[in-house]
Amino acid sequence: MTLTATVAKDKRNEWRWTIQSRNGRIVGASSEGYKNRGMCLRNLALVTARKTNSFRDRGTLNLFPVGDAWLIK
């Protein structure tokens, strides 16, 4: 399963992440905004590393930077 994560600022100028499947549907999103991008990316990495996520098939997901987004494999 290939997923893409995007990290961007919201209307409140806080960082948030979303995870989209290949068909463009959002399958995960941050539940809160972060003051700095690094903490947002840290939370994204923690979420994608957990084995109990509903958007995960099995094993460990890895983040790869692709332009302004992140490819998750």
Secondary structure, DSSP 8 states (H G I E B T S, - for coil): --EEEEEEE-TTS-EEEEEEETTS-EEEE-SS-BSSHHHHHHHHHHHHH-TT-TT--SS---EEEETTEEEE-
